[in-house]
Amino acid sequence: TVRAFLSVVLRKISGMGASSREEIVEVFDGLDVDLDRLCELSFDVFTTPELLRALERLERVAHRLRAPEQVLINQLAAQAGKDELGGTLRSALADRLRITKAEAGRRVDEAEDLGERRALTGELLAPQLAATAAAQRQGLIGDGHVKVIRSLFAHLPTEVDLLTREAIDADLAAKAGGYRPDELFKYAQRIMDWLHPDG
């Protein structure tokens, strides 16, 4: 099921132990079966509020699926070289997933900020934008929110310290759960104006 798939991946993300190859394949196969069933459903019996709730649930699942994608991308970046991939990671993803190189690059960059990281010693490290990553794993925020948050961090003055950065990440992730991306952008602009009043 989708829940089992996400459970396996989230356990992997949180470092609670490695998954077996058989377990991973089983969960992916179960996900395919459940999605096949979902695609065959008719929603004629649903009322308008039920249709809206169903759409909201689908959106939340779509947001959550970014978390395992980021784990997979970061693992590919760590273990596969250009020879094995037939080029750069961005090019390999673009070709394999049939997406543009720009979209592949966006996903690689997001995975670097939101996916699990490993120290040189192999120790599991929190994502660079830990609060944003957690909100995405919970399905509370989507690609538009992540784009706004990552953009703000790309433009933060270098003198902003780590604790302030973590507080900004937590604040934006919390606000994003109740804002549309355009509303979050306006809120992020106010933060940037406060931190960098001279532009």
C-alpha positions as CSV (number, residue, x, y, z in Angstrom):
1,T,0.0,0.0,0.0
2,V,1.0,3.7,-0.3
3,R,1.2,3.8,3.5
4,A,3.6,0.8,3.7
5,F,5.7,2.3,0.9
6,L,6.0,5.6,2.7
7,S,6.7,3.9,6.0
8,V,9.6,2.0,4.5
9,V,11.1,5.1,2.9
10,L,10.5,7.3,5.9
11,R,12.2,4.7,8.2
12,K,15.2,4.7,5.8
13,I,15.3,8.5,5.9
14,S,15.2,8.7,9.6
15,G,18.0,6.2,9.8
16,M,16.0,3.5,11.7
17,G,17.7,0.7,9.7
18,A,18.3,-0.5,6.2
19,S,15.5,-2.0,4.2
20,S,16.0,-5.3,2.4
21,R,15.8,-5.5,-1.3
22,E,12.8,-7.8,-1.1
23,E,10.9,-5.4,1.2
24,I,11.6,-2.5,-1.2
25,V,10.4,-4.4,-4.2
26,E,7.3,-5.6,-2.3
27,V,6.3,-2.1,-1.3
28,F,6.9,-0.7,-4.9
29,D,4.7,-3.6,-6.3
30,G,2.0,-2.9,-3.7
31,L,2.1,0.8,-4.6
32,D,1.6,-0.1,-8.2
33,V,-1.4,-2.3,-7.4
34,D,-3.0,0.3,-5.2
35,L,-2.5,3.0,-7.8
36,D,-4.1,0.8,-10.4
37,R,-7.1,0.3,-8.2
38,L,-7.3,4.0,-7.5
39,C,-7.2,4.9,-11.2
40,E,-10.1,2.5,-11.9
41,L,-12.4,4.1,-9.4
42,S,-15.4,6.3,-10.3
43,F,-16.1,9.1,-8.0
44,D,-19.8,9.7,-8.9
45,V,-21.0,8.9,-5.4
46,F,-18.9,11.6,-3.8
47,T,-20.4,14.9,-2.7
48,T,-18.6,18.2,-3.4
49,P,-16.9,18.2,0.0
50,E,-15.9,14.6,-0.4
51,L,-14.4,15.4,-3.9
52,L,-12.4,18.2,-2.4
53,R,-11.2,16.0,0.5
54,A,-10.1,13.3,-2.0
55,L,-8.2,15.9,-4.1
56,E,-6.5,17.2,-0.9
57,R,-5.5,13.6,0.0
58,L,-4.1,13.0,-3.4
59,E,-2.1,16.2,-3.2
60,R,-0.7,15.3,0.1
61,V,0.4,11.9,-1.2
62,A,2.1,13.6,-4.2
63,H,4.0,15.9,-1.8
64,R,5.1,13.0,0.3
65,L,6.4,11.0,-2.6
66,R,9.1,13.6,-3.0
67,A,10.9,12.3,0.1
68,P,11.7,8.9,-1.2
69,E,12.6,10.5,-4.6
70,Q,15.2,12.6,-2.8
71,V,16.7,9.6,-1.0
72,L,17.0,7.8,-4.3
73,I,18.6,10.8,-6.0
74,N,21.1,11.4,-3.2
75,Q,22.0,7.8,-3.1
76,L,22.6,7.8,-6.9
77,A,24.8,10.9,-6.5
78,A,26.8,9.2,-3.8
79,Q,27.3,5.8,-5.4
80,A,27.2,6.2,-9.2
81,G,29.8,7.9,-11.4
82,K,29.5,9.4,-14.8
83,D,30.7,6.2,-16.5
84,E,28.0,4.2,-14.8
85,L,25.3,6.8,-15.5
86,G,26.4,7.6,-19.0
87,G,26.9,11.3,-18.1
88,T,26.0,13.6,-15.3
89,L,23.3,12.7,-12.8
90,R,21.1,15.5,-14.2
91,S,21.4,14.1,-17.8
92,A,20.8,10.5,-16.6
93,L,17.7,11.5,-14.7
94,A,16.4,13.6,-17.6
95,D,16.8,10.7,-20.0
96,R,15.6,7.9,-17.7
97,L,12.5,9.9,-16.3
98,R,11.8,11.6,-19.6
99,I,11.9,15.1,-18.1
100,T,13.8,18.2,-19.1
101,K,17.4,18.6,-17.9
102,A,16.2,21.8,-16.1
103,E,13.6,19.7,-14.2
104,A,16.2,17.0,-13.4
105,G,18.5,19.7,-12.1
106,R,15.8,21.1,-9.9
107,R,15.2,17.7,-8.4
108,V,18.9,17.1,-7.8
109,D,19.3,20.5,-6.1
110,E,16.2,19.9,-4.0
111,A,17.5,16.5,-2.9
112,E,20.7,18.2,-1.8
113,D,18.7,20.6,0.5
114,L,15.9,18.3,1.6
115,G,17.2,14.7,1.4
116,E,19.2,12.8,4.0
117,R,23.0,13.5,3.9
118,R,25.9,11.4,5.1
119,A,29.1,12.7,6.7
120,L,32.4,11.4,5.4
121,T,32.4,9.0,8.3
122,G,29.0,7.6,7.0
123,E,27.0,9.2,9.9
124,L,23.5,10.2,9.0
125,L,23.0,14.0,8.9
126,A,19.8,16.0,9.0
127,P,18.7,17.7,5.7
128,Q,20.1,21.2,5.3
129,L,16.5,22.5,5.4
130,A,15.3,20.0,8.1
131,A,12.0,21.7,8.9
132,T,11.1,22.1,5.2
133,A,12.0,18.4,4.6
134,A,9.8,17.3,7.5
135,A,6.8,19.3,6.3
136,Q,7.2,17.8,2.8
137,R,7.5,14.3,4.2
138,Q,4.2,14.9,6.1
139,G,2.6,16.1,2.8
140,L,1.9,19.6,4.2
141,I,3.9,21.5,1.5
142,G,4.5,21.0,-2.2
143,D,6.9,22.0,-4.9
144,G,5.8,25.6,-5.0
145,H,6.4,26.1,-1.3
146,V,9.8,24.4,-1.5
147,K,10.8,26.6,-4.4
148,V,9.9,29.8,-2.3
149,I,11.8,28.5,0.7
150,R,14.9,27.4,-1.2
151,S,14.9,30.8,-3.1
152,L,14.9,32.7,0.1
153,F,17.9,30.7,1.4
154,A,19.8,31.2,-1.8
155,H,19.5,34.9,-1.3
156,L,20.2,35.1,2.5
157,P,23.1,37.3,3.4
158,T,26.1,35.3,4.3
159,E,26.3,36.8,7.8
160,V,23.1,35.1,8.8
161,D,24.1,32.5,11.4
162,L,23.1,28.9,11.6
163,L,20.6,29.3,14.4
164,T,18.8,32.1,12.6
165,R,18.8,30.0,9.4
166,E,17.2,27.1,11.3
167,A,14.6,29.4,12.9
168,I,13.8,30.8,9.4
169,D,13.4,27.3,8.0
170,A,11.1,26.3,10.8
171,D,9.0,29.4,10.5
172,L,8.6,29.2,6.8
173,A,7.8,25.5,6.9
174,A,5.2,26.1,9.5
175,K,3.6,29.0,7.6
176,A,3.8,27.0,4.3
177,G,1.4,24.4,5.8
178,G,-1.4,27.1,5.8
179,Y,-0.4,29.3,2.9
180,R,-0.5,29.0,-0.9
181,P,3.0,29.4,-2.5
182,D,2.2,33.0,-3.6
183,E,1.2,33.9,-0.1
184,L,4.3,32.3,1.3
185,F,6.4,34.3,-1.2
186,K,5.0,37.5,0.2
187,Y,5.8,36.4,3.8
188,A,9.3,35.3,2.7
189,Q,9.8,38.8,1.2
190,R,9.0,40.4,4.6
191,I,11.6,38.1,6.2
192,M,14.2,39.1,3.6
193,D,13.4,42.8,4.0
194,W,13.9,42.4,7.8
195,L,17.2,40.5,7.4
196,H,18.6,42.5,4.5
197,P,16.9,46.0,4.5
198,D,19.3,47.5,2.0
199,G,18.3,44.9,-0.7
